[in-house]
Amino acid sequence: MKTAEEIMTTDVITVSPDTEIAKAAKIMMEKRINGIPVVDSGKLIGILCQSDLIAQQKKFPIPSLFTFLDGYISLTSERHLEKEVQKIAAATVDQAMTPDPVTVSPGTSIEKIAGLMVDRNFHTLPVMAEGKLVGVVGKKDVLKLLIPESDR
C-alpha cells in the first residue's frame, strides 16, 4: 500500500499569515492548488483552502431566531456567527485560514488519507515529519493513483 511520502508534493508553496487574501488567491489559481499551508517562523499554523476564500463571496449571515416564552433563541451560536463574519471580511490569510490543520505523517497510508479527505471533506493535507512541513497531499495526488504510471 502506498503512503503519503510516495505521492506527496515536496516542493510546497506556502504563505505567511499576513499575506493579503488577493495575493493568496492569485497564487492558488496560478499554481492550480486547492489548499496552501500557512507558515509563521517556520511553523505550520494553518491552512487556507479555496473554500475559505469562497466564503468571502457569501452574504452576511443573518442568525435564525425564534421566540419562546417571550424570549429570543438563536439557532446560530455567537461563536459560529463571529467566525463567519471574520471569513467574509478577511483581508489577510490569518483571518480566513483554518488554524491548527489536521496533518499526516510521511508513513500515513493512502487509505487513511482518502478517508480523511472523504469523511472530513479535506482537499489538502499537510505532511509533517519531526515538527516540520515536508510536503502536502492533495486530492489530485490521490487521483493520480488511478492512472497507470505509463500514462502520467
CORHUUR-V453286 format. One record per residue. RES is the residue in one letter. SS is DSSP state (H for helix, E for strand, L for the rest). Layout:
res & ss
RES & SS
RES & SS
This chain:
res & ss
M & L
K & L
T & E
A & H
E & H
E & H
I & H
M & L
T & E
T & L
D & L
V & L
I & L
T & E
V & E
S & L
P & L
D & L
T & L
E & E
I & H
A & H
K & H
A & H
A & H
K & H
I & H
M & H
M & H
E & H
K & H
R & L
I & L
N & L
G & E
I & E
P & E
V & E
V & E
D & E
S & L
G & L
K & E
L & E
I & E
G & E
I & E
L & E
C & E
Q & H
S & H
D & H
L & H
I & H
A & H
Q & H
Q & H
K & L
K & L
F & L
P & L
I & L
P & L
S & L
L & E
F & E
T & E
F & E
L & L
D & L
G & E
Y & E
I & E
S & E
L & L
T & L
S & L
E & H
R & H
H & H
L & H
E & H
K & H
E & H
V & H
Q & H
K & H
I & H
A & L
A & L
A & L
T & E
V & H
D & H
Q & H
A & H
M & L
T & E
P & E
D & L
P & L
V & L
T & E
V & E
S & L
P & L
G & L
T & L
S & E
I & H
E & H
K & H
I & H
A & H
G & H
L & H
M & H
V & H
D & H
R & L
N & L
F & L
H & L
T & E
L & E
P & E
V & E
M & E
A & E
E & L
G & L
K & E
L & E
V & E
G & E
V & E
V & E
G & E
K & H
K & H
D & H
V & H
L & H
K & H
L & H
L & H
I & L
P & L
E & H
S & H
D & H
R & L
